[in-house]
Amino acid sequence: MIKAIFFDLDDTLLWDQKSVKEAFCATCKVAEERYEVDSKALEEAVREAARKLYSGYDFYSFTQMIGINPFEGLWGNFPDEHLEEFKKMKDTVPGYRRDAWTAGLKALGVNDPEFGQELGERFPAERRKTPFVYEDTFKTLDALKGQYQLLLLTNGSPDLQNTKLTITPEISPYFDHIVISGAFGKGKPDPAIFEHALSLLSIDKDEAIMVGDNLMTDVLGANRAGMKSVWINRHEKERNEVIPTYEIKQLSELFPILDSF
């Protein structure tokens, strides 16, 4: 019998990729107005520069373990002082933002580090203005609240994930517990964070099910912890070697699965 449902946050309940896309569009538009560069080409160039820079930092392996992607580095401040790596990130990200945007501009023939810095600070402001929630999120949570224990299990920095929850304040009250990888010290797919979540609710692995969009974190982690998993595949991604217990295209498809127990 299922007593609890674990939900991932980004691109499961919150449409994070759309928020990032909109922030890029708004920021690149500023550059288009200033220098007549192609805003789409600039976005691609900045994304590429960001990935390259990010993978070169000595805290990169930590970000992979906790689950903080390069574009979160472009808008997070990481004042999470409890881990040494977060201190390094806090010191590094202002320069990282400036360098990523400056390199993106340079790839399009614009050499203006001051403007790169301006765009690097504009992007976080735009990202905070554009929280998107999937349209089925609240309807689903409304129906589940009170019927099941609900736990939010999200990878990322505590400050950044809590910022996302602050700018979409309706989400947090649905959950009995919120577990953030950066506060726990390990991220999905490590089974330890799933076991920690189970212990918070005092339930067995057979009594919970994990719902998430990422095969390599949400589903793989649940599999490793011996839990059932539901892969929400809204955007028709190709499946890899990781096999979820169930696959759905929208959250409303959860209800027949839950009823089957």
Secondary structure, DSSP 4 states (H G I P E B T S, - for coil): ---EEEE--BTTTB-HHHHHHHHHHHHHHHHHHHH---HHHHHHHHHHHHHHHHHTSTTHHHHHHHT--HHHHTT-----TTSHHHHHHHHHHHHHHHHHHHHHHHHTT---HHHHHHHHHHHHHHHHH---B-TTHHHHHHHHBTTBEEEEEE-S-HHHHHHHHHHSTTSGGG-SEEEEHHHHT--TT-HHHHHHHHHHHT--GGGEEEEES-IIIIIHHHHHTT-EEEEE-TT-PPP-S---SEEESSGGGHHHHHHT-
